[in-house]
């Protein structure tokens, strides 16, 4: 799922950057270009914050190694990579601790 969660958004990101070049301010502005896009973006950003808090606390409790990998995963791809990546790390470490 992490592979799908990486490829799917980057196909769309790639088409944006191919059309507009590496214009990060335009990319960020486009996230809030109208009410629909802004609402969706706000929802995803709120979900990311909740995920970071939950996964950090969960990782501390379960001693999940390399939790911090979800941070660059989120910044460079998004929650679609960070969430399955964390679940993989969590399950892998759980198997090692059993």
N, C-alpha and C positions, 0 to 999 in steps of 0.2 A: 504494500500500500504506500510505502514511502516513495517508491519509484514513481508510481502513478501520481502521487501527491506532489512530486517534483516536476514531472514532465508536463502535466496538464496546465499548471499556471505559467510555466516558462514558454510554452507554445504561444500563449496569449501575450505574455510580456515581450517575447521575441518579436511578434508582429508589431507591437507598439514601438519598440526601439528601432526596428527596421524602418518604420515609417517616419519617426521623429528624431532619430539619433539618440545619443545618451543624454537626453534632457530630463534630468531627475526632477527639477522643479515642475515641469509640465506633467510628468508622470504623477507626482503627488497631487497636483491641482486636478488632474483628471479623475482621481479617486472620489472627488467631491463635486463633479461637474454638474450634477443635478440632484434632486431629492432622492431618487432611486439609488444612484451610485453612492451618494453620501450616507444614506441609511444603511446600505449594505456594508460600506467601509467602516462605519462606526460600530456596527454589530460585530464585524470581524476583529476590529481593534479591541473592543471590550472582551471578546472571547479569548483573545491572546493574553490579555492581562490576567484574566481568571485562570487560564491554563498555566501561565508562568507561576502564579502564587500556589495553585494546587500542586503542580508537578514538583516544585521546589520543596514544599512541605512533605509531599509523599516520598520524594527521593531521600530526604533527610531521615524520615521514619524508617524506610526500607533499605537504607544505605545503597542507593542506586549509584553506581559509579558513572562518571562522565555525564551527569545530568546537564551540565553547562552546554553540551552540544545542541540542546534545543534552542539556545539563544541565537547562534549564527544561522541555524536552520530556519528560524522564524524570520530573521532579517533578510536573508538571501533568497528564500523561497516563500515561506509563510507557514501558517498553522497546518496546512495540508501535508507538509513534511514533518514539522516539529512534533505533532501529536503521534503519528505512527512511529516515529523515531523513538520518542520517549517510551511508548508502550513496548517497543522491542527491547530497549535497554532495561526496562523494568522486568520484563519476563525473563530475559537472559540472565540478569543478576539474581532473580528469584531462583532460577534453576541452579545457579552456582552456589546459592546459600542453602539449598535444601539438603 
